[in-house]
Amino acid sequence: QVQLVESGGGLVQAGGSLRLSCAASRSIFSFLAMGWYRQAPGKQRDLVARIITTDGITNYSDSVKGRFTISRDVSKNTVYLQMNSLKPEDTAVYYCQAEGGGWPYWGQGTQVTVSS
C-alpha cells in the first residue's frame, strides 16, 4: 500500500508564493514519475507539473510555465511544487500523483487559494 500526503497549501495574495510538498510512504524511485494536478470547483482535474523520478526531467502545463517548479528530494521521499507569482486562477485543490507499473496513486489534496 502506498500513501501520498500533500501539505503546504493555504491562502496567499496574488503575486505571492507557496511551496507544496508530497511525502510518499516509500522511495520515489519505485515510481516512474510523480506529478501535481489541480481541480477547481466545476472544472476537470488537470496536470500542472510532472517529473521523471530517475533523471529529473520535467514538464509543465502552459499556464504555469515560468512560475512553477517541480523538484524532488530522494532522501525525504518527497516531491515539491514551488509556486511563484500566483494568480487568482491558480486557486484549486492540488493533488499529488505517483505513477508505477500499475494503477496510479493519489493523495488527498491540499487547498490553494489566491486572492486579488
C-alpha positions as CSV (number, residue, x, y, z in Angstrom):
1,Q,0.0,0.0,0.0
2,V,1.3,3.5,-1.0
3,Q,0.4,6.7,0.9
4,L,0.9,10.1,-0.6
5,V,0.4,13.1,1.8
6,E,0.2,16.7,0.5
7,S,0.9,19.7,2.6
8,G,1.8,23.4,2.2
9,G,-1.5,24.8,0.8
10,G,-3.0,28.0,2.2
11,L,-4.3,31.5,1.4
12,V,-2.0,34.0,-0.3
13,Q,-2.3,37.3,-2.1
14,A,-1.9,37.5,-5.9
15,G,1.8,37.7,-6.7
16,G,2.8,35.6,-3.6
17,S,4.4,32.2,-3.3
18,L,3.7,28.8,-1.8
19,R,5.6,25.5,-1.7
20,L,3.6,22.3,-1.7
21,S,5.1,19.0,-0.5
22,C,4.1,15.4,-1.4
23,A,5.5,12.9,1.0
24,A,5.5,9.2,-0.2
25,S,5.5,6.2,2.1
26,R,8.3,4.6,0.1
27,S,11.2,5.6,-2.1
28,I,10.1,7.7,-5.0
29,F,12.5,5.7,-7.2
30,S,9.9,2.9,-7.0
31,F,7.7,5.1,-9.2
32,L,8.3,6.0,-12.9
33,A,7.1,9.6,-12.4
34,M,5.3,11.8,-10.0
35,G,3.2,14.8,-10.7
36,W,0.9,17.6,-9.4
37,Y,-2.7,18.0,-10.6
38,R,-5.2,20.6,-9.7
39,Q,-9.0,20.9,-9.7
40,A,-11.1,24.0,-9.2
41,P,-14.9,23.8,-8.5
42,G,-16.8,22.9,-11.6
43,K,-13.6,22.2,-13.5
44,Q,-11.8,19.0,-14.5
45,R,-8.6,17.8,-12.9
46,D,-5.7,18.9,-15.0
47,L,-1.9,18.2,-15.0
48,V,0.2,21.0,-13.6
49,A,3.7,19.6,-13.5
50,R,5.4,16.1,-13.8
51,I,8.8,14.8,-13.0
52,I,10.5,11.6,-14.1
53,T,11.9,10.3,-10.8
54,T,15.2,8.8,-12.1
55,D,16.6,11.6,-14.2
56,G,14.6,14.6,-13.1
57,I,13.1,15.5,-16.5
58,T,10.1,17.8,-16.0
59,N,7.2,19.1,-17.9
60,Y,4.6,21.8,-17.2
61,S,1.2,23.0,-18.3
62,D,1.4,26.1,-20.4
63,S,-0.5,28.1,-17.8
64,V,2.3,27.6,-15.1
65,K,5.5,27.6,-17.2
66,G,8.0,30.1,-15.8
67,R,6.1,30.4,-12.5
68,F,6.0,26.9,-11.0
69,T,8.9,24.4,-10.4
70,I,8.6,20.7,-9.6
71,S,11.5,19.1,-7.8
72,R,12.3,16.0,-5.7
73,D,14.3,15.1,-2.6
74,V,15.0,11.4,-2.7
75,S,16.3,11.3,0.9
76,K,12.9,12.5,2.1
77,N,10.7,10.5,-0.3
78,T,9.2,13.9,-1.2
79,V,8.3,15.8,-4.3
80,Y,7.7,19.6,-4.2
81,L,5.9,22.2,-6.2
82,Q,7.3,25.7,-5.8
83,M,4.6,28.2,-6.9
84,N,5.6,31.8,-7.6
85,S,3.8,34.8,-9.0
86,L,0.5,33.2,-8.0
87,K,-2.7,34.3,-9.8
88,P,-6.3,34.0,-8.6
89,E,-6.9,31.5,-11.4
90,D,-4.4,29.2,-9.7
91,T,-7.0,28.6,-6.9
92,A,-7.7,24.9,-6.7
93,V,-7.2,21.7,-4.8
94,Y,-3.8,20.4,-5.7
95,Y,-3.3,16.6,-5.8
96,C,-0.1,14.6,-5.8
97,Q,0.1,11.6,-8.1
98,A,2.6,8.7,-8.4
99,E,2.9,6.5,-11.5
100,G,4.3,3.0,-11.3
101,G,3.7,-0.1,-13.4
102,G,0.0,-0.4,-12.4
103,W,-2.7,1.9,-11.1
104,P,-1.7,5.4,-10.3
105,Y,-1.7,6.6,-6.7
106,W,-3.3,9.8,-5.5
107,G,-3.0,11.9,-2.4
108,Q,-6.0,13.6,-0.7
109,G,-5.2,17.1,-1.9
110,T,-4.3,20.4,-0.4
111,Q,-6.2,23.7,-0.9
112,V,-4.5,26.7,-2.5
113,T,-6.4,29.9,-2.6
114,V,-5.1,33.1,-4.2
115,S,-6.9,36.3,-3.5
116,S,-6.7,39.6,-5.5
